[in-house]
């Protein structure tokens, strides 16, 4: 009886402790909210490049998945994207999502 009571009381705490250690990273959040391939491509123009911070200032059209009107703003760029291949005034197509409270560009290419 004591063993059964002990197990009944301890198992929930062990389970909670195990699950509380799980951390969700940016890639996991993309899987939850959608992949870069399912996000809408947005047209924009590069206004400023910050190579040190891996950020771009972009004048962009509406971003439907973020319910954001067109404007000029700064975006962080995914570390897999080489922003040094772009220059100010480049016309671009990009996808962006909100991950861990930041707007992150997930795909980026020059527009034709």
Secondary structure as GFF3:
##gff-version 3
##sequence-region A 1 112
A	DSSP	alpha_helix	2	20	.	.	.	ID=ss1
A	DSSP	alpha_helix	26	33	.	.	.	ID=ss2
A	DSSP	beta_strand	42	50	.	.	.	ID=ss3
A	DSSP	beta_strand	55	60	.	.	.	ID=ss4
A	DSSP	three_ten_helix	64	66	.	.	.	ID=ss5
A	DSSP	beta_strand	71	77	.	.	.	ID=ss6
A	DSSP	three_ten_helix	83	85	.	.	.	ID=ss7
A	DSSP	beta_strand	91	99	.	.	.	ID=ss8
A	DSSP	beta_strand	102	110	.	.	.	ID=ss9
###
